[in-house]
Amino acid sequence: MDLPLHPVIVHFPVALTFVALIAYPALALWIGSNPDRQKAWVVASVLSIILIAVSYAALFSGEQDAEAVSKIVGNDPIGEHAEAAEWFFYCSWIPFLFSLMGLKPWKGRKAGIWLTVLAQVLVTGLLIEAAHHGGELVYKHGAARAHYEQSTQKAGEVPDPSGQEGDPGHPNP
């Protein structure tokens, strides 16, 4: 079976978003006012830029997947998921930009660090919204069938229209 890339890639921004949600405040508290630890804030900027990159990869791979899936679930659920994912991607730049404020010594450094933490909370909420819509696509609307049906058609098999293939309680005729 040819597996789509989107379900594989999408889990990286999910995981990294929650890692950042924990790492940013922990790092901010650890750094505190200690001047020897101030340079450690670069970790937040690096995590943020990696999150942006993997979020873009998830968004791009989802766009590649949308045509096949729209034949199964229609355009409305895909549109809701795509819009939420775009909001997440664009807003994921906000913690990165705020994290840059915490890199150099100046009087707004501490504010930049805590604004990064606050922005990451916002981004996490947007991620949850996008993930919810993605989960509905798969579990409520059956989006995964698009790839199953493509795979069986390539192999010359006829897909089971009941969706019960392989279920011992529903043997195929």
mmCIF file of the C-alpha atoms, coordinates in Angstrom:
data_MODEL
# 
_entry.id   MODEL 
# 
loop_
_atom_site.group_PDB 
_atom_site.id 
_atom_site.type_symbol 
_atom_site.label_atom_id 
_atom_site.label_alt_id 
_atom_site.label_comp_id 
_atom_site.label_asym_id 
_atom_site.label_entity_id 
_atom_site.label_seq_id 
_atom_site.pdbx_PDB_ins_code 
_atom_site.Cartn_x 
_atom_site.Cartn_y 
_atom_site.Cartn_z 
_atom_site.occupancy 
_atom_site.B_iso_or_equiv 
_atom_site.pdbx_formal_charge 
_atom_site.auth_seq_id 
_atom_site.auth_comp_id 
_atom_site.auth_asym_id 
_atom_site.auth_atom_id 
_atom_site.pdbx_PDB_model_num 
ATOM 1   C CA . MET A 1 1   ? 0.000   0.000   0.000  1.00 0.00 ? 1   MET A CA 1 
ATOM 2   C CA . ASP A 1 2   ? 1.297   3.451   -0.916 1.00 0.00 ? 2   ASP A CA 1 
ATOM 3   C CA . LEU A 1 3   ? 1.078   5.392   2.304  1.00 0.00 ? 3   LEU A CA 1 
ATOM 4   C CA . PRO A 1 4   ? 0.555   9.146   2.213  1.00 0.00 ? 4   PRO A CA 1 
ATOM 5   C CA . LEU A 1 5   ? 3.220   11.357  3.740  1.00 0.00 ? 5   LEU A CA 1 
ATOM 6   C CA . HIS A 1 6   ? 0.895   13.692  5.643  1.00 0.00 ? 6   HIS A CA 1 
ATOM 7   C CA . PRO A 1 7   ? -0.080  11.311  8.490  1.00 0.00 ? 7   PRO A CA 1 
ATOM 8   C CA . VAL A 1 8   ? 3.605   10.634  9.137  1.00 0.00 ? 8   VAL A CA 1 
ATOM 9   C CA . ILE A 1 9   ? 4.817   14.246  8.993  1.00 0.00 ? 9   ILE A CA 1 
ATOM 10  C CA . VAL A 1 10  ? 1.931   15.781  10.938 1.00 0.00 ? 10  VAL A CA 1 
ATOM 11  C CA . HIS A 1 11  ? 2.978   14.138  14.194 1.00 0.00 ? 11  HIS A CA 1 
ATOM 12  C CA . PHE A 1 12  ? 6.276   16.055  14.318 1.00 0.00 ? 12  PHE A CA 1 
ATOM 13  C CA . PRO A 1 13  ? 4.692   19.517  14.785 1.00 0.00 ? 13  PRO A CA 1 
ATOM 14  C CA . VAL A 1 14  ? 2.233   17.997  17.259 1.00 0.00 ? 14  VAL A CA 1 
ATOM 15  C CA . ALA A 1 15  ? 5.027   16.589  19.417 1.00 0.00 ? 15  ALA A CA 1 
ATOM 16  C CA . LEU A 1 16  ? 7.283   19.621  19.050 1.00 0.00 ? 16  LEU A CA 1 
ATOM 17  C CA . THR A 1 17  ? 4.481   22.022  19.984 1.00 0.00 ? 17  THR A CA 1 
ATOM 18  C CA . PHE A 1 18  ? 3.977   20.258  23.312 1.00 0.00 ? 18  PHE A CA 1 
ATOM 19  C CA . VAL A 1 19  ? 7.733   19.981  23.906 1.00 0.00 ? 19  VAL A CA 1 
ATOM 20  C CA . ALA A 1 20  ? 8.020   23.741  23.378 1.00 0.00 ? 20  ALA A CA 1 
ATOM 21  C CA . LEU A 1 21  ? 5.042   24.379  25.663 1.00 0.00 ? 21  LEU A CA 1 
ATOM 22  C CA . ILE A 1 22  ? 6.962   22.695  28.475 1.00 0.00 ? 22  ILE A CA 1 
ATOM 23  C CA . ALA A 1 23  ? 10.497  23.744  27.498 1.00 0.00 ? 23  ALA A CA 1 
ATOM 24  C CA . TYR A 1 24  ? 9.930   27.499  27.134 1.00 0.00 ? 24  TYR A CA 1 
ATOM 25  C CA . PRO A 1 25  ? 8.671   28.235  30.646 1.00 0.00 ? 25  PRO A CA 1 
ATOM 26  C CA . ALA A 1 26  ? 11.124  25.736  32.143 1.00 0.00 ? 26  ALA A CA 1 
ATOM 27  C CA . LEU A 1 27  ? 13.974  27.438  30.309 1.00 0.00 ? 27  LEU A CA 1 
ATOM 28  C CA . ALA A 1 28  ? 12.718  30.897  31.282 1.00 0.00 ? 28  ALA A CA 1 
ATOM 29  C CA . LEU A 1 29  ? 12.576  29.929  34.963 1.00 0.00 ? 29  LEU A CA 1 
ATOM 30  C CA . TRP A 1 30  ? 15.979  28.210  34.817 1.00 0.00 ? 30  TRP A CA 1 
ATOM 31  C CA . ILE A 1 31  ? 17.587  31.255  33.187 1.00 0.00 ? 31  ILE A CA 1 
ATOM 32  C CA . GLY A 1 32  ? 15.956  33.708  35.580 1.00 0.00 ? 32  GLY A CA 1 
ATOM 33  C CA . SER A 1 33  ? 18.236  36.700  36.104 1.00 0.00 ? 33  SER A CA 1 
ATOM 34  C CA . ASN A 1 34  ? 21.449  34.682  36.000 1.00 0.00 ? 34  ASN A CA 1 
ATOM 35  C CA . PRO A 1 35  ? 23.668  36.352  33.377 1.00 0.00 ? 35  PRO A CA 1 
ATOM 36  C CA . ASP A 1 36  ? 25.661  33.142  32.859 1.00 0.00 ? 36  ASP A CA 1 
ATOM 37  C CA . ARG A 1 37  ? 22.533  31.341  31.646 1.00 0.00 ? 37  ARG A CA 1 
ATOM 38  C CA . GLN A 1 38  ? 21.155  34.018  29.303 1.00 0.00 ? 38  GLN A CA 1 
ATOM 39  C CA . LYS A 1 39  ? 22.698  32.464  26.191 1.00 0.00 ? 39  LYS A CA 1 
ATOM 40  C CA . ALA A 1 40  ? 20.720  29.255  26.774 1.00 0.00 ? 40  ALA A CA 1 
ATOM 41  C CA . TRP A 1 41  ? 17.624  31.040  25.428 1.00 0.00 ? 41  TRP A CA 1 
ATOM 42  C CA . VAL A 1 42  ? 18.890  30.289  21.925 1.00 0.00 ? 42  VAL A CA 1 
ATOM 43  C CA . VAL A 1 43  ? 17.368  26.830  22.453 1.00 0.00 ? 43  VAL A CA 1 
ATOM 44  C CA . ALA A 1 44  ? 13.905  28.439  22.323 1.00 0.00 ? 44  ALA A CA 1 
ATOM 45  C CA . SER A 1 45  ? 14.667  30.163  19.028 1.00 0.00 ? 45  SER A CA 1 
ATOM 46  C CA . VAL A 1 46  ? 16.018  26.942  17.528 1.00 0.00 ? 46  VAL A CA 1 
ATOM 47  C CA . LEU A 1 47  ? 12.973  24.933  18.698 1.00 0.00 ? 47  LEU A CA 1 
ATOM 48  C CA . SER A 1 48  ? 10.712  27.614  17.248 1.00 0.00 ? 48  SER A CA 1 
ATOM 49  C CA . ILE A 1 49  ? 12.327  27.603  13.822 1.00 0.00 ? 49  ILE A CA 1 
ATOM 50  C CA . ILE A 1 50  ? 12.251  23.788  13.719 1.00 0.00 ? 50  ILE A CA 1 
ATOM 51  C CA . LEU A 1 51  ? 8.553   23.931  14.604 1.00 0.00 ? 51  LEU A CA 1 
ATOM 52  C CA . ILE A 1 52  ? 7.962   26.344  11.731 1.00 0.00 ? 52  ILE A CA 1 
ATOM 53  C CA . ALA A 1 53  ? 9.793   24.046  9.301  1.00 0.00 ? 53  ALA A CA 1 
ATOM 54  C CA . VAL A 1 54  ? 7.956   20.863  10.284 1.00 0.00 ? 54  VAL A CA 1 
ATOM 55  C CA . SER A 1 55  ? 4.646   22.753  10.356 1.00 0.00 ? 55  SER A CA 1 
ATOM 56  C CA . TYR A 1 56  ? 5.242   23.876  6.790  1.00 0.00 ? 56  TYR A CA 1 
ATOM 57  C CA . ALA A 1 57  ? 6.067   20.288  5.789  1.00 0.00 ? 57  ALA A CA 1 
ATOM 58  C CA . ALA A 1 58  ? 2.812   19.087  7.368  1.00 0.00 ? 58  ALA A CA 1 
ATOM 59  C CA . LEU A 1 59  ? 0.830   21.848  5.670  1.00 0.00 ? 59  LEU A CA 1 
ATOM 60  C CA . PHE A 1 60  ? 2.415   21.143  2.280  1.00 0.00 ? 60  PHE A CA 1 
ATOM 61  C CA . SER A 1 61  ? 1.927   17.374  2.553  1.00 0.00 ? 61  SER A CA 1 
ATOM 62  C CA . GLY A 1 62  ? -1.702  17.929  3.572  1.00 0.00 ? 62  GLY A CA 1 
ATOM 63  C CA . GLU A 1 63  ? -2.286  20.027  0.469  1.00 0.00 ? 63  GLU A CA 1 
ATOM 64  C CA . GLN A 1 64  ? -0.853  17.189  -1.626 1.00 0.00 ? 64  GLN A CA 1 
ATOM 65  C CA . ASP A 1 65  ? -3.222  14.745  0.069  1.00 0.00 ? 65  ASP A CA 1 
ATOM 66  C CA . ALA A 1 66  ? -6.365  16.903  -0.138 1.00 0.00 ? 66  ALA A CA 1 
ATOM 67  C CA . GLU A 1 67  ? -7.453  15.978  -3.662 1.00 0.00 ? 67  GLU A CA 1 
ATOM 68  C CA . ALA A 1 68  ? -7.593  12.237  -3.012 1.00 0.00 ? 68  ALA A CA 1 
ATOM 69  C CA . VAL A 1 69  ? -9.284  12.666  0.349  1.00 0.00 ? 69  VAL A CA 1 
ATOM 70  C CA . SER A 1 70  ? -11.870 15.170  -0.964 1.00 0.00 ? 70  SER A CA 1 
ATOM 71  C CA . LYS A 1 71  ? -13.295 12.427  -3.185 1.00 0.00 ? 71  LYS A CA 1 
ATOM 72  C CA . ILE A 1 72  ? -14.201 10.504  -0.018 1.00 0.00 ? 72  ILE A CA 1 
ATOM 73  C CA . VAL A 1 73  ? -15.147 13.196  2.521  1.00 0.00 ? 73  VAL A CA 1 
ATOM 74  C CA . GLY A 1 74  ? -15.981 16.264  0.438  1.00 0.00 ? 74  GLY A CA 1 
ATOM 75  C CA . ASN A 1 75  ? -14.432 19.700  0.594  1.00 0.00 ? 75  ASN A CA 1 
ATOM 76  C CA . ASP A 1 76  ? -16.003 21.191  3.741  1.00 0.00 ? 76  ASP A CA 1 
ATOM 77  C CA . PRO A 1 77  ? -14.249 19.042  6.385  1.00 0.00 ? 77  PRO A CA 1 
ATOM 78  C CA . ILE A 1 78  ? -10.970 19.346  4.502  1.00 0.00 ? 78  ILE A CA 1 
ATOM 79  C CA . GLY A 1 79  ? -11.403 23.114  4.313  1.00 0.00 ? 79  GLY A CA 1 
ATOM 80  C CA . GLU A 1 80  ? -11.960 23.372  8.064  1.00 0.00 ? 80  GLU A CA 1 
ATOM 81  C CA . HIS A 1 81  ? -8.840  21.312  8.770  1.00 0.00 ? 81  HIS A CA 1 
ATOM 82  C CA . ALA A 1 82  ? -6.766  23.216  6.197  1.00 0.00 ? 82  ALA A CA 1 
ATOM 83  C CA . GLU A 1 83  ? -7.827  26.596  7.570  1.00 0.00 ? 83  GLU A CA 1 
ATOM 84  C CA . ALA A 1 84  ? -7.001  25.575  11.143 1.00 0.00 ? 84  ALA A CA 1 
ATOM 85  C CA . ALA A 1 85  ? -3.643  24.203  9.982  1.00 0.00 ? 85  ALA A CA 1 
ATOM 86  C CA . GLU A 1 86  ? -2.841  27.443  8.154  1.00 0.00 ? 86  GLU A CA 1 
ATOM 87  C CA . TRP A 1 87  ? -3.662  29.488  11.266 1.00 0.00 ? 87  TRP A CA 1 
ATOM 88  C CA . PHE A 1 88  ? -1.381  27.223  13.265 1.00 0.00 ? 88  PHE A CA 1 
ATOM 89  C CA . PHE A 1 89  ? 1.456   27.550  10.749 1.00 0.00 ? 89  PHE A CA 1 
ATOM 90  C CA . TYR A 1 90  ? 1.280   31.338  10.429 1.00 0.00 ? 90  TYR A CA 1 
ATOM 91  C CA . CYS A 1 91  ? 0.903   31.883  14.162 1.00 0.00 ? 91  CYS A CA 1 
ATOM 92  C CA . SER A 1 92  ? 3.812   29.543  14.890 1.00 0.00 ? 92  SER A CA 1 
ATOM 93  C CA . TRP A 1 93  ? 6.026   32.418  13.716 1.00 0.00 ? 93  TRP A CA 1 
ATOM 94  C CA . ILE A 1 94  ? 4.923   34.525  16.702 1.00 0.00 ? 94  ILE A CA 1 
ATOM 95  C CA . PRO A 1 95  ? 6.831   32.596  19.413 1.00 0.00 ? 95  PRO A CA 1 
ATOM 96  C CA . PHE A 1 96  ? 9.881   32.567  17.141 1.00 0.00 ? 96  PHE A CA 1 
ATOM 97  C CA . LEU A 1 97  ? 9.800   36.331  16.678 1.00 0.00 ? 97  LEU A CA 1 
ATOM 98  C CA . PHE A 1 98  ? 9.296   36.930  20.400 1.00 0.00 ? 98  PHE A CA 1 
ATOM 99  C CA . SER A 1 99  ? 12.116  34.485  21.173 1.00 0.00 ? 99  SER A CA 1 
ATOM 100 C CA . LEU A 1 100 ? 14.476  36.714  19.195 1.00 0.00 ? 100 LEU A CA 1 
ATOM 101 C CA . MET A 1 101 ? 13.776  39.474  21.718 1.00 0.00 ? 101 MET A CA 1 
ATOM 102 C CA . GLY A 1 102 ? 15.291  37.284  24.423 1.00 0.00 ? 102 GLY A CA 1 
ATOM 103 C CA . LEU A 1 103 ? 18.593  36.596  22.658 1.00 0.00 ? 103 LEU A CA 1 
ATOM 104 C CA . LYS A 1 104 ? 20.449  39.864  23.227 1.00 0.00 ? 104 LYS A CA 1 
ATOM 105 C CA . PRO A 1 105 ? 20.876  41.751  26.509 1.00 0.00 ? 105 PRO A CA 1 
ATOM 106 C CA . TRP A 1 106 ? 18.537  44.729  26.647 1.00 0.00 ? 106 TRP A CA 1 
ATOM 107 C CA . LYS A 1 107 ? 15.826  45.902  29.017 1.00 0.00 ? 107 LYS A CA 1 
ATOM 108 C CA . GLY A 1 108 ? 13.030  44.120  27.086 1.00 0.00 ? 108 GLY A CA 1 
ATOM 109 C CA . ARG A 1 109 ? 14.709  40.729  27.150 1.00 0.00 ? 109 ARG A CA 1 
ATOM 110 C CA . LYS A 1 110 ? 12.688  39.271  30.013 1.00 0.00 ? 110 LYS A CA 1 
ATOM 111 C CA . ALA A 1 111 ? 9.434   40.510  28.452 1.00 0.00 ? 111 ALA A CA 1 
ATOM 112 C CA . GLY A 1 112 ? 10.421  38.849  25.170 1.00 0.00 ? 112 GLY A CA 1 
ATOM 113 C CA . ILE A 1 113 ? 11.059  35.570  26.947 1.00 0.00 ? 113 ILE A CA 1 
ATOM 114 C CA . TRP A 1 114 ? 7.683   35.564  28.700 1.00 0.00 ? 114 TRP A CA 1 
ATOM 115 C CA . LEU A 1 115 ? 5.877   36.740  25.560 1.00 0.00 ? 115 LEU A CA 1 
ATOM 116 C CA . THR A 1 116 ? 7.370   33.688  23.841 1.00 0.00 ? 116 THR A CA 1 
ATOM 117 C CA . VAL A 1 117 ? 5.880   31.477  26.548 1.00 0.00 ? 117 VAL A CA 1 
ATOM 118 C CA . LEU A 1 118 ? 2.485   33.161  26.237 1.00 0.00 ? 118 LEU A CA 1 
ATOM 119 C CA . ALA A 1 119 ? 2.530   32.949  22.427 1.00 0.00 ? 119 ALA A CA 1 
ATOM 120 C CA . GLN A 1 120 ? 3.345   29.247  22.650 1.00 0.00 ? 120 GLN A CA 1 
ATOM 121 C CA . VAL A 1 121 ? 0.191   28.717  24.709 1.00 0.00 ? 121 VAL A CA 1 
ATOM 122 C CA . LEU A 1 122 ? -1.787  30.385  21.896 1.00 0.00 ? 122 LEU A CA 1 
ATOM 123 C CA . VAL A 1 123 ? -0.054  28.259  19.257 1.00 0.00 ? 123 VAL A CA 1 
ATOM 124 C CA . THR A 1 124 ? -0.792  25.103  21.250 1.00 0.00 ? 124 THR A CA 1 
ATOM 125 C CA . GLY A 1 125 ? -4.485  25.996  21.259 1.00 0.00 ? 125 GLY A CA 1 
ATOM 126 C CA . LEU A 1 126 ? -4.390  26.453  17.488 1.00 0.00 ? 126 LEU A CA 1 
ATOM 127 C CA . LEU A 1 127 ? -2.644  23.101  17.122 1.00 0.00 ? 127 LEU A CA 1 
ATOM 128 C CA . ILE A 1 128 ? -5.346  21.387  19.168 1.00 0.00 ? 128 ILE A CA 1 
ATOM 129 C CA . GLU A 1 129 ? -7.986  22.913  16.889 1.00 0.00 ? 129 GLU A CA 1 
ATOM 130 C CA . ALA A 1 130 ? -6.211  21.735  13.716 1.00 0.00 ? 130 ALA A CA 1 
ATOM 131 C CA . ALA A 1 131 ? -5.584  18.283  15.184 1.00 0.00 ? 131 ALA A CA 1 
ATOM 132 C CA . HIS A 1 132 ? -9.237  17.993  16.189 1.00 0.00 ? 132 HIS A CA 1 
ATOM 133 C CA . HIS A 1 133 ? -10.343 18.680  12.620 1.00 0.00 ? 133 HIS A CA 1 
ATOM 134 C CA . GLY A 1 134 ? -7.740  16.234  11.311 1.00 0.00 ? 134 GLY A CA 1 
ATOM 135 C CA . GLY A 1 135 ? -8.946  13.558  13.692 1.00 0.00 ? 135 GLY A CA 1 
ATOM 136 C CA . GLU A 1 136 ? -12.519 14.129  12.543 1.00 0.00 ? 136 GLU A CA 1 
ATOM 137 C CA . LEU A 1 137 ? -11.399 13.688  8.947  1.00 0.00 ? 137 LEU A CA 1 
ATOM 138 C CA . VAL A 1 138 ? -9.900  10.298  9.730  1.00 0.00 ? 138 VAL A CA 1 
ATOM 139 C CA . TYR A 1 139 ? -12.222 8.869   12.379 1.00 0.00 ? 139 TYR A CA 1 
ATOM 140 C CA . LYS A 1 140 ? -15.562 10.522  11.653 1.00 0.00 ? 140 LYS A CA 1 
ATOM 141 C CA . HIS A 1 141 ? -15.429 10.988  7.878  1.00 0.00 ? 141 HIS A CA 1 
ATOM 142 C CA . GLY A 1 142 ? -13.176 8.036   6.973  1.00 0.00 ? 142 GLY A CA 1 
ATOM 143 C CA . ALA A 1 143 ? -10.475 9.986   5.131  1.00 0.00 ? 143 ALA A CA 1 
ATOM 144 C CA . ALA A 1 144 ? -8.021  7.083   5.360  1.00 0.00 ? 144 ALA A CA 1 
ATOM 145 C CA . ARG A 1 145 ? -10.239 5.127   2.951  1.00 0.00 ? 145 ARG A CA 1 
ATOM 146 C CA . ALA A 1 146 ? -9.007  7.367   0.127  1.00 0.00 ? 146 ALA A CA 1 
ATOM 147 C CA . HIS A 1 147 ? -5.592  5.770   0.291  1.00 0.00 ? 147 HIS A CA 1 
ATOM 148 C CA . TYR A 1 148 ? -6.899  2.291   0.900  1.00 0.00 ? 148 TYR A CA 1 
ATOM 149 C CA . GLU A 1 149 ? -9.099  2.510   -2.189 1.00 0.00 ? 149 GLU A CA 1 
ATOM 150 C CA . GLN A 1 150 ? -6.251  3.952   -4.298 1.00 0.00 ? 150 GLN A CA 1 
ATOM 151 C CA . SER A 1 151 ? -4.006  1.111   -3.192 1.00 0.00 ? 151 SER A CA 1 
ATOM 152 C CA . THR A 1 152 ? -6.530  -1.631  -3.939 1.00 0.00 ? 152 THR A CA 1 
ATOM 153 C CA . GLN A 1 153 ? -7.333  -0.149  -7.337 1.00 0.00 ? 153 GLN A CA 1 
ATOM 154 C CA . LYS A 1 154 ? -3.629  -0.137  -8.247 1.00 0.00 ? 154 LYS A CA 1 
ATOM 155 C CA . ALA A 1 155 ? -3.366  -3.767  -7.190 1.00 0.00 ? 155 ALA A CA 1 
ATOM 156 C CA . GLY A 1 156 ? -6.458  -4.680  -9.228 1.00 0.00 ? 156 GLY A CA 1 
ATOM 157 C CA . GLU A 1 157 ? -8.495  -5.624  -6.158 1.00 0.00 ? 157 GLU A CA 1 
ATOM 158 C CA . VAL A 1 158 ? -12.107 -4.575  -5.696 1.00 0.00 ? 158 VAL A CA 1 
ATOM 159 C CA . PRO A 1 159 ? -12.591 -2.661  -2.419 1.00 0.00 ? 159 PRO A CA 1 
ATOM 160 C CA . ASP A 1 160 ? -15.233 -4.014  -0.055 1.00 0.00 ? 160 ASP A CA 1 
ATOM 161 C CA . PRO A 1 161 ? -18.032 -1.377  -0.100 1.00 0.00 ? 161 PRO A CA 1 
ATOM 162 C CA . SER A 1 162 ? -19.257 -2.414  3.351  1.00 0.00 ? 162 SER A CA 1 
ATOM 163 C CA . GLY A 1 163 ? -15.994 -1.340  4.946  1.00 0.00 ? 163 GLY A CA 1 
ATOM 164 C CA . GLN A 1 164 ? -15.997 -4.601  6.933  1.00 0.00 ? 164 GLN A CA 1 
ATOM 165 C CA . GLU A 1 165 ? -13.159 -6.331  5.101  1.00 0.00 ? 165 GLU A CA 1 
ATOM 166 C CA . GLY A 1 166 ? -11.144 -8.514  7.389  1.00 0.00 ? 166 GLY A CA 1 
ATOM 167 C CA . ASP A 1 167 ? -13.719 -8.368  10.187 1.00 0.00 ? 167 ASP A CA 1 
ATOM 168 C CA . PRO A 1 168 ? -14.384 -11.943 11.369 1.00 0.00 ? 168 PRO A CA 1 
ATOM 169 C CA . GLY A 1 169 ? -17.918 -10.971 12.368 1.00 0.00 ? 169 GLY A CA 1 
ATOM 170 C CA . HIS A 1 170 ? -18.673 -9.895  8.797  1.00 0.00 ? 170 HIS A CA 1 
ATOM 171 C CA . PRO A 1 171 ? -17.231 -12.485 6.403  1.00 0.00 ? 171 PRO A CA 1 
ATOM 172 C CA . ASN A 1 172 ? -17.038 -11.425 2.785  1.00 0.00 ? 172 ASN A CA 1 
ATOM 173 C CA . PRO A 1 173 ? -19.237 -13.385 0.330  1.00 0.00 ? 173 PRO A CA 1 
# 
